[in-house]
Amino acid sequence: MLQIIKSYLNFLWNSKNQHGVHSPFVFDLVTKCFYNKKNYPEYQSLNEYRKFLLNSKTSIEVTDFGAGSRVFKSNTRAINQIAKNAGISPKRAELLFRIVNYFQPESILEIGTSLGLATSALSLGNSNAKITTLEGCPKTSDVAIILFQKFGFFNIKVEKTEFSSYLKNNLAITQPISLIYFDGNHSKKATLDYFELLLPTTTNDSVWIFDDIHWSLDMEEAWEIIKNHPKVTITIDTFQWGIVFFRTEQEKEHFVIRV
């Protein structure tokens, strides 16, 4: 916890808003997407999806292949508590919706479905996108699948799988993927493994979003390695997320942006 507080204070010290951004590409992203105050009707769907989960007191047995939880001490967890403590926040879900709505990616990969809160934002951002979401826990993915059908998110394909084995053995990941949301195993090794395995899918317009880049010292080290990779040109640290671009026409530059 002390490490996160220290990292956040450092983030606040170094972060800027749009006035400190001199890249036209990043300036447009910040002003037209990050700071877009429009009240989209899709936000209501995001709220209804969340409300449904928060009203569910059903408990499920969670299989956790990742770095574990700082909140839950048992693998038997109530659905409403998972949604409240482990799911994407309402503000972040709206931002994720806006990012997808802004870039309109044709294909999306999500690593870590959980109950589908973030997945619903991906789907609402572009209903025409082909979305594949990976989840290692059968029980949470079952809940998500039911809700995707209930709320009409028909462009989502859920793969119940351990992440590394899927990424190593599935030939589909050699095809271009427009946007990837990394929200699975929050460890340095796993994050860097996924990064390397998915590099063949990048195009000049690919957008990658890494969740919880300041979750631990390990994750901060992984983020530094990703930032310095030769294929990476533009990176944005919003504290919660690290956003990565591979635009060859851009000079290599790192931004720390308050959202």
ABEGO torsion letter per residue (X at the ends): XAAAAAAAAAAAAABBBAAABABAAAAAAAAAAAABABBBAAAAAAAAAAAAAAABABBBBBBBABAEBAABABABBBAAAAAAAABBBAAAAAAAAAAAAAAGBABBBBBGAEAGAAAAAAAAABAABBBBBBBABAAAAAAAAAAAAAAGBAABBBBBBBAAAAAAABAAAABBBABBBBABBBBAAAAAAAAAAAAAABBAABBBBBBGAAABAAAAAAAAAAAABAABABBBBAGABBBBBABAABBBBBBBBBX
